[in-house]
Amino acid sequence: MNGMTIAQSGGAVLRTQSHVPAGRPLWSLLEDAFVDEGSEHLTVHGRWGAIEIADTSPLVREALHRMSLGPVALENISALHENFVRWKTGSGPCLIWRKLKNTLDQLGGCLVPSLGLNDGAGPILSLVAVARDAVFALPHIGDDEVVTMRRGTGIERLNGDQALTCPGRAYQVILHSAPATEIAKSLLHNESTIDQLAEALQVEKTLVADVVAYLAGADLVAVQRC
């Protein structure tokens, strides 16, 4: 998720710098997905069919097992921790994390990326796919860039939670708690910048940047280009 991300917009391929969250990335599988493990195979079964995982290493098996239990911080896997810290801090090579992230990308809509705070209290928002080929990436958005919600985006009730939805988009965003809810509702009413949102809502700018990046990763937020 760091380095360069390739995204498609209107049929054109764009390269954008990726956002590295200051908060805690969490990962899980859709509730109706399950993992079938064999000595020489690894398959994730979900609502869109079976996904054969090419990398059947112990690290991937451990990650998928934990993800099947709910949103988890994958850096807690001992073999991954040092690499994950390097990725978060930009302090050195993180090939093990990158390799695992490439495997997670193969899960498409079965993957549920979430954002948590560093207090370990659980996710404040989650991206739930409504399309098989959903691909998760976090675009970097500058603190002074004007962002706005996509036309047609609104809040619905989904299994007791508030959810941002927009016709034609691959993800719904479940708003579990503050400050994700307040940031999303503010953007529904007015275009803004990360700087302005942080000041208006009295929320740390790094946290606002994380939430906006996840909303943009779900393609529900767009940057107003000149």
C-alpha positions in Angstrom: 0.0 0.0 0.0 3.0 2.3 0.0 5.0 3.3 -3.1 2.9 3.7 -6.2 -0.7 2.5 -6.6 -2.2 1.8 -10.0 -5.9 2.8 -10.3 -8.3 3.1 -13.1 -10.5 6.2 -13.7 -12.7 6.5 -16.7 -10.8 3.8 -18.6 -7.5 5.5 -18.1 -4.8 4.1 -15.8 -3.4 6.6 -13.3 -0.5 6.2 -11.0 -0.9 7.8 -7.6 1.2 7.9 -4.4 -0.2 5.6 -1.7 -1.3 6.6 1.8 0.3 4.9 4.8 -2.2 5.1 7.7 -1.1 6.7 11.0 -3.9 4.6 12.6 -4.1 0.8 12.7 -5.0 -1.1 9.5 -7.2 -4.1 10.3 -8.1 -7.0 8.1 -10.8 -9.6 8.0 -12.8 -11.8 5.6 -16.5 -11.4 4.8 -18.7 -13.1 7.4 -19.8 -15.7 4.9 -16.3 -16.6 3.7 -14.3 -19.5 5.0 -10.9 -21.0 4.5 -10.3 -24.5 3.3 -6.8 -25.7 4.2 -5.0 -28.7 2.9 -1.4 -29.7 3.1 -0.8 -28.6 -0.4 -3.7 -26.2 -1.1 -5.3 -23.1 0.3 -8.7 -22.0 -0.8 -11.0 -19.1 0.3 -14.7 -19.8 -0.4 -17.0 -16.8 -0.5 -20.2 -15.5 -2.0 -18.6 -15.2 -5.5 -17.0 -18.6 -5.6 -13.7 -20.2 -4.6 -10.4 -18.4 -4.7 -7.2 -20.5 -4.9 -4.3 -19.0 -3.1 -1.0 -19.6 -4.7 1.1 -18.8 -1.7 0.4 -21.6 0.9 3.2 -20.5 3.3 2.7 -20.7 7.1 2.5 -16.9 7.2 -0.4 -16.7 4.7 -2.2 -19.6 6.5 -1.8 -17.8 9.8 -3.0 -14.5 8.4 -6.1 -16.0 6.8 -6.9 -18.0 10.0 -6.8 -14.8 12.1 -8.8 -12.8 9.5 -11.6 -15.4 9.6 -12.1 -14.6 13.2 -12.8 -10.9 12.6 -10.9 -7.6 12.1 -7.3 -8.2 13.2 -4.0 -6.3 13.2 -1.7 -8.5 11.1 1.4 -7.0 12.5 0.8 -9.1 15.6 2.0 -12.1 13.6 5.6 -12.4 14.9 7.0 -13.2 11.4 5.5 -10.1 10.0 6.0 -7.5 12.8 9.4 -6.1 11.9 8.5 -5.8 8.2 5.2 -4.1 9.0 6.9 -1.5 11.2 9.4 -0.8 8.4 6.4 -0.3 6.0 4.6 2.0 8.5 7.7 4.1 9.2 9.4 3.9 5.8 12.6 2.8 7.5 13.7 -0.1 5.3 12.7 -3.0 3.1 9.4 -4.7 3.8 9.3 -7.5 1.2 7.5 -9.9 3.5 4.7 -7.5 4.1 4.5 -6.6 0.4 4.3 -10.2 -0.5 1.5 -10.8 1.9 -0.4 -7.7 0.7 -0.1 -9.1 -2.9 -1.8 -12.3 -1.7 -4.5 -10.3 0.1 -5.2 -8.4 -3.1 -6.1 -11.8 -4.7 -9.1 -12.1 -2.4 -11.0 -9.4 -4.2 -14.4 -8.7 -2.6 -13.8 -11.4 0.1 -11.3 -9.0 1.8 -12.7 -6.5 4.4 -10.2 -3.7 5.1 -10.9 -1.7 8.3 -9.3 1.2 10.1 -8.8 1.2 13.8 -7.3 3.6 16.3 -4.0 2.8 18.1 -6.0 2.2 21.3 -6.9 -1.3 20.0 -10.6 -0.7 20.5 -11.7 -2.1 17.2 -12.5 -0.6 13.8 -14.0 2.9 13.3 -14.9 2.0 9.7 -14.8 -1.0 7.4 -15.0 -1.4 3.6 -17.4 -4.1 2.6 -17.4 -5.1 -1.1 -20.5 -5.4 -3.2 -18.6 -6.6 -6.2 -16.4 -9.7 -6.7 -13.5 -7.8 -8.4 -13.2 -5.0 -5.7 -9.6 -4.0 -5.3 -8.5 -2.1 -2.2 -5.9 0.7 -2.4 -5.3 3.8 -0.3 -4.5 6.9 -2.5 -2.6 9.7 -1.0 -4.5 13.0 -0.7 -2.8 16.2 0.2 -3.9 18.0 3.4 -4.9 21.1 1.3 -6.6 19.3 -1.6 -10.4 19.8 -1.8 -12.4 16.5 -1.6 -16.0 15.8 -2.0 -18.4 12.9 -1.8 -19.3 11.2 -5.1 -22.7 12.2 -6.4 -25.4 9.8 -5.2 -23.6 8.9 -2.0 -25.8 8.6 1.1 -26.1 7.0 4.5 -28.2 3.9 5.0 -28.8 1.6 7.9 -27.1 -1.8 7.4 -27.3 -4.5 10.1 -27.6 -1.9 12.8 -24.8 0.3 11.6 -24.7 3.4 9.4 -23.2 2.7 6.0 -22.1 5.0 3.2 -23.4 3.7 -0.2 -23.2 4.9 -3.7 -24.7 3.2 -6.8 -22.1 1.7 -9.1 -19.3 1.6 -6.5 -17.6 -1.6 -5.5 -17.6 -0.9 -1.8 -20.0 0.2 1.0 -18.3 1.9 4.0 -19.6 0.8 7.4 -19.3 3.7 9.9 -18.8 2.0 13.2 -18.0 5.0 15.4 -16.5 8.5 15.8 -14.7 10.2 14.3 -15.3 8.3 11.0 -19.0 9.1 11.2 -18.6 12.8 11.8 -16.0 13.1 9.0 -18.2 11.3 6.5 -21.3 13.3 7.4 -19.4 16.5 7.1 -18.2 15.6 3.6 -21.8 14.7 2.7 -22.8 18.3 3.3 -19.8 20.2 2.0 -16.6 19.8 0.1 -13.6 20.3 2.3 -9.9 19.7 2.9 -8.2 17.5 5.4 -6.9 20.6 7.1 -10.4 22.2 7.3 -12.0 19.0 8.6 -9.5 18.6 11.3 -10.0 22.2 12.5 -13.8 22.1 12.3 -14.2 18.7 14.0 -11.2 19.1 16.4 -9.8 15.8 15.3 -6.1 15.0 14.7 -5.2 15.8 11.1 -3.5 12.4 10.7 -6.7 10.6 11.7 -8.8 12.7 9.3 -6.3 11.9 6.5 -6.7 8.1 7.3 -10.5 8.3 7.1 -10.5 10.3 3.9 -8.0 7.9 2.3 -10.2 4.9 3.2 -13.3 6.7 1.8 -11.3 7.4 -1.4 -10.1 3.8 -1.5 -13.8 2.9 -1.6 -14.2 5.4 -4.5 -16.8 7.3 -2.5 -14.6 10.5 -2.2 -13.1 12.3 -5.1 -10.4 15.0 -5.2 -11.5 18.2 -6.9 -8.9 18.8 -9.6 -8.3 22.2 -11.1 
